[in-house]
Amino acid sequence: METYTTARINKEVLAPVQKIRYVLYARKSTESEERQVLSIDSQIKEMLELAERENLEIVEIRRESHSAKESGQRPVYKEILEDIRRGRFNGILTWAPDRLSRNAGDLGSVVDLMDQQLLLEIRTYGQHFKNSPNEKFLLMILCSQAKLENDNKSVNVKRGLRTRCEMGLRPGVAPTGYLNQKMMDKKCEVLVDPERSPAIKKMFEKVAYEHWSGRKIYNWLRFDLNFRTSNGKKHLSLGNIYKILDNPFYYGVFEYPKKSGNWYTGKHEPLITKELFNLVQEQIKSNVLRIENKEFAFTKMMTCGLCGSGICADEKFKKYKNGTITRYVYYGCTKARGTDCKCGYTEEKDILKQFEELIEKIDINEIQIKEKIKVDVEKFTNLQNFFLGKKEKVSIPSVDIRGYARYVLKEGSDIEKRELLGCLRGRIALSNKLIKLS
């Protein structure tokens, strides 16, 4: 028995001590600036001084700014674990245990590497942890404490946000038309933006009472008002305009978090009434705002003769006292290339009248029109013969091409009008309410 014990002792004494090769891992703390212990550069400086005092071999320095709250979300940390498995490192030098893990998943990975004898030691500024039950247990306690702090912080933050909402204060950045209060004792409070709030209020009124389209609102804000967001750098996009028009915050209430069903009455000053907001929503539901997605007869076929931008269209409906409703379509410049373009808007019936007057003078691709007529006649004749049980050869009649063009302009569908314009030999431009061909 004594011989076995002696041999065992001699083997342990003679066995070479494995040299530890450390990777220095520095990660920025997620705490506030007051509570943050050290920045990444400060951590590295302190840990290098420790390594020099303790004669530790630092193979590489790795930096990372990702949070350790969620498991597997730190690419640099994952690389370190892989390098340890490949034998590149067998020790970690870091400022504190919570830099390694604030979640159970990452903690389990570290402890598993220690159990496999791949990770021999973890050193921090004031502690070191080796592959012994007590030291691993202490490491798990310290990392679990960091996780507990994270969990409690999340609960406390949610409770604080809920309290603020109950006070009528909406967390987050103030919507366009409001400004965040910068005083710390008035956190989450908003003030009416004196520069932008009148335009926001006008947006709702123009949609509700004048039935303006989203595109028209966009052009008005950008080109007439040069409206920009509070930082002064960006114009409102069309998508942002729709979000504003759909935000109940402007009449005094808000939902937080979104789609949670938790509604609160705001402490802020409303810009509009609830009745005005409801009128706007009715316009949205009736697709008046989305009319720019509709195809009109002459859109995408003409350009602005003044600035070269495209031509867009808008439609309006006027209801008379006798109950009849009349539809009006107007064409105008999109101002995509010239913000100061003075093209103006031209009613569709005036454009049609000009095309009818020009039809005798302009150069028409008669062959292309004849081919279209041939297809239409064949289709109609074949359908007629099918129902009548006849088998007759289709004959293409002689057609007055210009008369056919006038007929399409007057009686044809928007698609037929577009096809006709595609047969014109020349570029169609609209300027100062006049059609020109070049």
Rosetta blueprint (number, residue, H / E / L):
1 M L
2 E H
3 T H
4 Y H
5 T H
6 T H
7 A H
8 R H
9 I H
10 N H
11 K H
12 E H
13 V H
14 L H
15 A L
16 P L
17 V L
18 Q L
19 K L
20 I L
21 R E
22 Y E
23 V E
24 L E
25 Y E
26 A E
27 R E
28 K L
29 S L
30 T L
31 E L
32 S L
33 E L
34 E L
35 R L
36 Q L
37 V L
38 L L
39 S L
40 I H
41 D H
42 S H
43 Q H
44 I H
45 K H
46 E H
47 M H
48 L H
49 E H
50 L H
51 A H
52 E H
53 R H
54 E H
55 N L
56 L L
57 E E
58 I E
59 V E
60 E E
61 I E
62 R E
63 R E
64 E E
65 S L
66 H L
67 S L
68 A L
69 K L
70 E L
71 S L
72 G L
73 Q L
74 R L
75 P H
76 V H
77 Y H
78 K H
79 E H
80 I H
81 L H
82 E H
83 D H
84 I H
85 R H
86 R L
87 G L
88 R L
89 F L
90 N L
91 G E
92 I E
93 L E
94 T L
95 W L
96 A L
97 P H
98 D H
99 R H
100 L L
101 S L
102 R L
103 N L
104 A H
105 G H
106 D H
107 L H
108 G H
109 S H
110 V H
111 V H
112 D H
113 L H
114 M H
115 D H
116 Q L
117 Q L
118 L L
119 L L
120 L L
121 E E
122 I E
123 R E
124 T L
125 Y L
126 G L
127 Q L
128 H E
129 F E
130 K E
131 N L
132 S L
133 P H
134 N H
135 E H
136 K H
137 F H
138 L H
139 L H
140 M H
141 I H
142 L H
143 C H
144 S H
145 Q H
146 A H
147 K H
148 L H
149 E H
150 N H
151 D H
152 N H
153 K H
154 S H
155 V H
156 N H
157 V H
158 K H
159 R H
160 G H
161 L H
162 R H
163 T H
164 R H
165 C H
166 E H
167 M L
168 G L
169 L L
170 R L
171 P L
172 G L
173 V L
174 A L
175 P L
176 T L
177 G L
178 Y E
179 L E
180 N E
181 Q L
182 K L
183 M L
184 M H
185 D H
186 K H
187 K L
188 C L
189 E L
190 V E
191 L E
192 V E
193 D L
194 P L
195 E L
196 R L
197 S H
198 P H
199 A H
200 I H
201 K H
202 K H
203 M H
204 F H
205 E H
206 K H
207 V H
208 A H
209 Y H
210 E H
211 H L
212 W L
213 S L
214 G H
215 R H
216 K H
217 I H
218 Y H
219 N H
220 W H
221 L H
222 R H
223 F H
224 D H
225 L L
226 N L
227 F L
228 R L
229 T L
230 S L
231 N L
232 G L
233 K L
234 K L
235 H L
236 L L
237 S L
238 L H
239 G H
240 N H
241 I H
242 Y H
243 K H
244 I H
245 L H
246 D L
247 N L
248 P H
249 F H
250 Y H
251 Y H
252 G L
253 V E
254 F E
255 E E
256 Y L
257 P L
258 K L
259 K L
260 S L
261 G L
262 N L
263 W E
264 Y E
265 T E
266 G L
267 K L
268 H L
269 E L
270 P L
271 L L
272 I L
273 T L
274 K H
275 E H
276 L H
277 F H
278 N H
279 L H
280 V H
281 Q H
282 E H
283 Q H
284 I H
285 K H
286 S L
287 N L
288 V L
289 L H
290 R H
291 I H
292 E H
293 N H
294 K L
295 E L
296 F L
297 A L
298 F L
299 T L
300 K L
301 M L
302 M E
303 T E
304 C E
305 G L
306 L L
307 C L
308 G L
309 S L
310 G E
311 I E
312 C E
313 A E
314 D E
315 E E
316 K E
317 F E
318 K E
319 K E
320 Y L
321 K L
322 N L
323 G L
324 T L
325 I E
326 T E
327 R E
328 Y E
329 V E
330 Y E
331 Y E
332 G E
333 C E
334 T L
335 K L
336 A L
337 R L
338 G L
339 T L
340 D L
341 C L
342 K L
343 C L
344 G L
345 Y E
346 T E
347 E E
348 E H
349 K H
350 D H
351 I H
352 L H
353 K H
354 Q H
355 F H
356 E H
357 E H
358 L H
359 I L
360 E L
361 K L
362 I L
363 D L
364 I E
365 N L
366 E H
367 I H
368 Q H
369 I H
370 K H
371 E H
372 K H
373 I H
374 K H
375 V H
376 D H
377 V H
378 E H
379 K H
380 F H
381 T H
382 N H
383 L H
384 Q H
385 N H
386 F H
387 F H
388 L H
389 G L
390 K L
391 K L
392 E L
393 K L
394 V L
395 S L
396 I L
397 P L
398 S L
399 V L
400 D L
401 I H
402 R H
403 G H
404 Y H
405 A H
406 R H
407 Y H
408 V H
409 L H
410 K H
411 E H
412 G L
413 S L
414 D H
415 I H
416 E H
417 K H
418 R H
419 E H
420 L H
421 L H
422 G L
423 C L
424 L E
425 R L
426 G L
427 R L
428 I E
429 A E
430 L E
431 S E
432 N L
433 K L
434 L E
435 I E
436 K E
437 L E
438 S L
